[in-house]
């Protein structure tokens, strides 16, 4: 954890959730006690169909909402796409871009991710830019090089601590129950911070929140959140259970 940075724990619900599941968001709000509010920021990124309702349900809770993706286009004939302006209109503060599932399943390149992040910033959303390597890339000793390249290609020019979050999610750890060692996470987050320093300047990079994601759960959260340069978490499956999500947030205190 970087002591000078207020941590962020963001829940990515992925393609999960119907109206009844908004009860999870309200349970999180109930458990977001004043002491925790004073030390940790929370965000929930539900599917687009629930974004407006989640934002409305969380008014006054100080829990932000976010989109799981956004189009690089502002508007037009792009059936099925959701623009950054639409996310803002639905109450979002954040937009996840470049998640490995988007990069892998939808063929999103670094250039596409950067364009989406820029579109988000234009609408005053904070992009959560995701980076991470596959198991094959790690075993080949290429993990650091791959992630550095993703940072260089995906992060908007001139971003600042107030306009950017970066999430490191090793692809092989997402939803598998596997996690890298604390030493591996420390090495990667230090490399990301250094690469951001080259792009944005050391002062700006020093304040960017770097989240860890990939099978984060209450049982490993304390160890992960105590790693240098880990400023919170991007949580998948555990964010669908209020008790687990709050337990991860408490690990940041």
C-alpha positions in Angstrom: 0.0 0.0 0.0 1.2 3.5 -0.8 0.6 5.5 2.4 0.1 8.8 0.6 -2.6 7.3 -1.7 -6.2 6.7 -0.6 -7.0 3.2 -1.7 -9.8 2.2 -4.0 -11.7 -1.1 -4.1 -13.8 -1.5 -7.2 -16.2 -4.4 -7.9 -16.5 -5.7 -11.4 -19.8 -7.7 -11.6 -19.1 -8.7 -15.2 -22.2 -10.2 -16.9 -23.9 -11.0 -13.6 -26.9 -9.4 -11.9 -30.6 -8.7 -12.4 -32.7 -6.1 -10.6 -33.0 -8.2 -7.5 -29.2 -8.3 -7.2 -29.1 -4.6 -6.5 -29.7 -5.7 -2.9 -26.0 -6.5 -2.9 -25.1 -2.9 -3.6 -27.4 -1.7 -0.8 -25.9 -4.2 1.6 -22.5 -2.9 0.8 -23.7 0.6 1.5 -25.1 -0.4 4.8 -21.8 -2.0 5.8 -19.7 1.0 4.6 -19.2 2.4 8.1 -17.9 5.9 8.7 -14.5 4.6 9.8 -14.1 2.7 6.5 -15.4 5.7 4.5 -12.7 7.8 6.0 -10.0 5.5 4.7 -11.1 3.6 1.6 -13.0 4.5 -1.6 -15.5 2.0 -3.0 -16.9 1.6 -6.5 -19.3 -0.9 -8.0 -19.3 -1.6 -11.7 -22.6 -3.5 -12.5 -23.7 -4.5 -16.0 -24.9 -1.6 -18.1 -28.6 -2.7 -17.6 -28.3 -1.9 -13.9 -25.9 1.1 -13.9 -28.6 3.8 -13.6 -30.5 1.9 -10.9 -27.3 1.1 -9.0 -26.2 4.8 -9.1 -29.7 5.9 -7.9 -29.7 3.2 -5.1 -26.2 4.4 -3.9 -26.9 8.1 -3.7 -25.7 9.5 -0.4 -23.6 6.4 0.3 -20.3 7.8 -1.1 -20.0 4.6 -3.2 -19.2 5.3 -6.8 -20.4 3.4 -9.8 -18.7 2.6 -13.1 -19.2 1.1 -16.5 -17.5 -2.2 -17.4 -16.5 -0.8 -20.8 -17.1 2.2 -23.0 -17.0 2.9 -26.7 -14.3 5.0 -28.2 -17.0 6.7 -30.2 -19.1 9.5 -28.9 -22.4 8.5 -30.6 -23.7 7.2 -33.9 -24.5 4.0 -35.8 -22.7 1.6 -33.4 -25.3 -0.9 -32.4 -24.8 -2.4 -29.0 -22.1 0.0 -27.9 -22.3 2.3 -24.8 -20.7 5.6 -25.0 -18.8 7.4 -22.2 -21.5 10.1 -22.2 -24.1 7.5 -21.6 -22.2 6.1 -18.6 -21.9 9.6 -17.2 -25.6 10.2 -17.8 -26.3 7.0 -15.8 -24.4 8.3 -12.8 -21.0 6.6 -13.4 -17.7 8.0 -12.1 -15.4 5.2 -13.5 -15.1 3.2 -16.7 -13.2 -0.1 -16.9 -11.3 -0.3 -20.1 -8.9 -2.9 -21.5 -10.0 -5.8 -19.2 -8.3 -9.0 -20.4 -11.7 -10.4 -21.3 -12.2 -7.5 -23.7 -8.7 -7.8 -25.0 -8.9 -11.5 -25.5 -12.6 -12.1 -26.5 -13.1 -8.9 -28.5 -9.6 -8.4 -29.9 -9.0 -5.0 -28.3 -5.5 -3.7 -29.0 -3.6 -1.2 -26.9 -4.6 1.5 -29.3 -8.3 0.7 -28.9 -8.0 0.7 -25.1 -6.2 4.1 -25.2 -9.0 5.5 -27.4 -11.6 4.2 -25.0 -9.7 5.7 -22.0 -9.5 9.0 -23.8 -13.2 8.9 -24.5 -13.9 8.3 -20.9 -11.7 11.1 -19.7 -13.4 13.5 -22.2 -16.7 12.8 -20.4 -15.1 13.3 -17.0 -15.0 9.6 -16.2 -11.9 8.1 -14.6 -10.7 5.1 -16.7 -9.5 2.0 -14.9 -7.0 0.8 -17.5 -6.4 -2.9 -17.1 -3.1 -4.6 -18.0 -1.8 -8.1 -17.4 0.0 -11.1 -18.9 -1.0 -14.6 -19.8 0.5 -17.7 -18.1 2.5 -18.5 -21.2 3.9 -15.0 -21.3 4.9 -15.2 -17.6 6.5 -18.6 -18.0 8.4 -17.3 -20.9 9.8 -14.5 -18.8 8.0 -11.9 -20.8 5.5 -10.6 -18.1 7.2 -7.3 -17.3 7.9 -6.5 -21.0 4.3 -7.3 -22.0 2.8 -5.1 -19.2 5.2 -2.2 -19.9 4.1 -2.3 -23.5 0.5 -2.3 -22.5 1.1 0.7 -20.3 2.8 2.6 -23.0 0.1 1.8 -25.6 -3.0 2.1 -23.4 -2.6 5.0 -21.0 -3.8 8.4 -22.3 -1.2 11.1 -22.8 -1.2 13.7 -20.1 -3.1 11.7 -17.6 -2.8 12.5 -13.9 -3.5 10.9 -10.5 -7.0 12.4 -10.6 -7.8 11.2 -14.1 -6.4 7.7 -14.2 -6.4 4.3 -12.3 -4.4 1.3 -13.5 -5.3 -2.2 -12.6 -2.9 -5.1 -12.9 -4.7 -8.3 -13.5 -2.6 -11.3 -14.5 -4.8 -13.1 -17.0 -4.0 -16.5 -15.6 -5.2 -15.5 -12.1 -8.7 -14.1 -13.1 -11.4 -16.4 -11.9 -9.0 -19.3 -11.4 -8.3 -19.0 -7.7 -4.6 -18.6 -8.5 -2.6 -15.6 -7.5 1.0 -14.5 -8.0 3.3 -14.3 -5.1 3.5 -11.1 -3.1 7.0 -10.7 -4.5 5.7 -11.0 -8.1 3.0 -8.4 -7.4 5.5 -6.0 -5.9 7.9 -6.4 -8.8 5.1 -5.8 -11.4 3.5 -2.8 -9.6 6.9 -1.2 -9.2 7.5 -1.7 -12.9 4.1 -0.1 -13.7 4.8 2.9 -11.5 8.2 3.4 -13.1 6.7 3.1 -16.6 4.0 5.6 -15.8 6.8 7.9 -14.5 8.3 7.8 -18.0 5.0 8.7 -19.6 3.5 11.1 -17.2 6.4 12.4 -15.1 7.4 11.0 -11.7 5.2 13.4 -9.7 2.0 12.5 -11.5 2.9 8.8 -11.6 3.5 8.7 -7.8 -0.1 9.5 -7.2 -1.8 7.1 -9.6 -3.8 4.4 -7.9 -2.5 1.0 -8.9 -5.0 -1.8 -8.2 -4.4 -5.5 -8.1 -7.0 -7.8 -9.6 -7.2 -11.5 -10.1 -8.9 -13.9 -7.6 -8.8 -11.3 -4.8 -10.8 -12.7 -1.9 -11.0 -12.1 1.9 -8.5 -14.8 2.6 -5.7 -13.2 0.5 -6.6 -9.5 0.6 -4.6 -8.5 3.6 -1.4 -9.9 2.1 -2.0 -8.4 -1.3 -3.0 -5.0 0.0 0.1 -4.8 2.1 2.4 -5.1 -0.9 4.2 -1.9 -1.9 2.5 0.1 -4.7 -0.8 -1.8 -4.4 -3.4 0.9 -3.8 -6.5 -1.2 -3.7 -8.2 -3.9 -5.7 -10.3 -4.6 -8.8 -12.5 -7.4 -7.5 -14.5 -9.9 -9.6 -16.5 -12.8 -8.1 -16.1 -11.6 -4.5 -17.8 -8.3 -5.3 -21.1 -10.2 -5.9 -21.2 -10.9 -2.1 -21.5 -7.8 0.1 -19.7 -9.5 3.1 -16.7 -10.5 1.0 -16.5 -7.2 -0.8 -16.5 -5.3 2.5 -13.9 -7.7 4.0 -11.6 -6.9 1.1 -12.1 -3.2 1.6 -11.3 -3.6 5.3 -8.0 -5.2 4.4 -6.9 -1.9 3.0 -7.2 -0.1 6.3 
